[in-house]
Amino acid sequence: MEFDVVQGDIAAQSADALVNAAGTSLRMGSGVAGALRRGAGEEINRDAMEQGPVDLGKVAVTDAYDLEAEYVIHAAAMPHYGDGQATRESIEDATRNALERADELGCESLVIPALGCGVAGFDLADGVEIIAETIREYDPDSLEDVRFIAYSDEEYETVLEVASL
């Protein structure tokens, strides 16, 4: 499985599946979720919320609507309760479950952001390490191309450095 780091807006990516950095309610607010919602249209938020809430670390799947993808996999690395902070376990579980679900759907390509490292408060470098390690350890069935996406220059440099590709 090919694993690359790319920079840009996740909503502008073309892949079989795009991963949303979701909270357990699956409500699409700001950050990655907001970018995907703006690109897909408001239907995606309604569709996602109808499937929520989900347990921490779990995923739900919606159509990608107006995005250049078949699916959006909403990976709940952040709780919408308590302190709202992501944990090592929630990031690892959300990443693994997103990869597994993409395989179950027969996806060959996937774009994944730094789950739990934005508003959920987890340290970016530590989160990237967890996500990259989980991707490297994953044995895919159909996935051939996984892209770890970073938005800003600073985030891109951190992801590139820590992912050690």
C-alpha positions in Angstrom: 0.0 0.0 0.0 1.4 3.4 -1.0 1.4 6.0 1.8 2.1 9.7 0.9 1.8 13.1 2.6 0.1 15.8 0.6 -0.8 19.4 1.3 -4.1 21.1 0.5 -7.8 21.3 1.2 -9.3 17.8 1.8 -12.5 18.9 0.0 -10.5 19.4 -3.2 -9.0 15.9 -3.2 -10.1 13.1 -5.5 -10.2 9.6 -4.0 -12.6 6.8 -3.4 -13.0 7.9 0.2 -12.3 11.0 2.2 -12.0 10.8 6.0 -13.8 13.4 8.1 -12.2 14.3 11.5 -15.5 13.9 13.3 -16.8 14.1 16.8 -19.1 11.4 18.3 -22.2 13.4 17.5 -21.2 13.4 13.8 -22.3 17.1 13.5 -20.1 18.7 10.9 -18.9 22.0 12.3 -15.6 23.6 11.5 -12.1 22.5 10.4 -12.0 19.4 8.3 -15.7 18.7 8.8 -16.6 22.3 7.8 -14.5 22.1 4.6 -16.1 18.8 3.6 -19.6 20.1 4.4 -19.0 23.3 2.3 -17.7 21.1 -0.6 -20.3 18.4 -0.4 -23.4 20.5 0.4 -25.6 20.6 3.5 -27.1 17.2 2.8 -23.9 15.5 4.0 -24.4 17.0 7.5 -28.0 15.8 7.7 -27.0 12.4 6.5 -24.1 12.1 9.0 -26.1 13.3 12.0 -28.9 10.8 11.2 -26.3 8.1 11.9 -25.1 9.6 15.2 -24.1 9.6 17.8 -21.5 6.9 17.5 -19.0 5.6 20.1 -15.6 7.2 20.4 -13.2 5.7 17.8 -16.1 4.4 15.6 -16.9 5.4 12.1 -20.0 6.1 9.9 -20.2 6.4 6.2 -22.1 8.9 4.0 -22.2 9.6 0.3 -19.7 12.3 -0.7 -22.3 14.3 -2.6 -20.5 17.1 -4.6 -17.0 16.0 -3.5 -14.6 14.1 -5.9 -15.1 10.9 -4.0 -17.6 8.1 -3.5 -17.7 8.1 0.3 -16.9 10.2 3.3 -15.9 8.1 6.3 -16.7 10.1 9.5 -14.1 8.9 12.0 -15.0 9.9 15.6 -11.6 10.7 17.2 -13.2 13.4 19.4 -15.9 13.1 22.0 -18.8 15.6 22.0 -19.1 15.2 25.7 -16.8 15.7 28.8 -13.7 17.7 28.0 -14.0 17.1 24.2 -10.4 16.1 24.0 -9.0 13.3 21.7 -6.8 10.6 23.2 -4.2 8.3 21.9 -6.7 5.4 21.9 -9.4 7.4 20.2 -7.1 8.5 17.4 -5.7 5.0 16.9 -9.2 3.4 16.9 -10.7 6.0 14.6 -7.7 5.6 12.1 -7.9 1.8 12.1 -11.7 1.8 11.8 -11.5 4.2 8.9 -9.0 2.0 7.1 -11.1 -1.1 7.7 -14.3 0.5 6.6 -12.6 1.8 3.4 -11.5 -1.8 2.7 -15.0 -3.1 3.4 -16.3 -0.6 0.8 -13.8 -1.8 -1.8 -12.0 1.5 -1.9 -8.6 1.7 -3.5 -7.7 5.3 -2.4 -8.2 7.2 0.8 -7.4 10.7 2.1 -7.0 11.1 5.8 -6.4 14.2 7.9 -4.7 14.6 11.3 -7.6 13.1 13.3 -8.1 14.6 16.8 -5.3 17.2 16.4 -7.4 20.3 15.7 -10.2 21.5 18.0 -9.9 18.1 19.9 -6.6 19.4 21.4 -4.2 16.4 20.8 -0.6 17.4 20.0 -0.1 17.4 16.2 3.3 15.6 16.2 2.1 13.0 18.6 -1.1 12.5 16.7 0.7 12.2 13.4 2.9 9.5 14.9 -0.1 7.5 16.0 -1.9 7.8 12.6 1.2 7.1 10.5 2.1 4.0 12.7 -1.5 2.7 12.4 -1.5 3.2 8.6 1.9 1.4 8.3 0.7 -1.5 10.4 -2.5 -2.0 8.5 -2.7 -4.9 6.1 -5.2 -3.8 3.3 -7.5 -5.8 1.2 -8.3 -3.3 -1.5 -6.6 0.0 -0.4 -3.6 0.8 -2.5 -3.2 4.6 -2.0 -3.5 6.3 1.3 -2.7 10.1 1.5 -2.2 11.8 4.8 -3.3 15.4 4.1 -2.2 18.6 5.9 -3.7 22.0 5.3 -1.2 24.7 6.4 2.5 24.9 5.6 3.3 24.4 9.3 1.1 21.3 9.5 2.5 19.9 6.3 6.1 20.2 7.6 5.2 18.5 10.8 3.4 15.7 9.1 6.2 15.2 6.6 8.8 15.2 9.3 7.0 12.9 11.8 5.6 10.5 9.3 9.2 9.8 8.2 8.3 8.7 4.7 
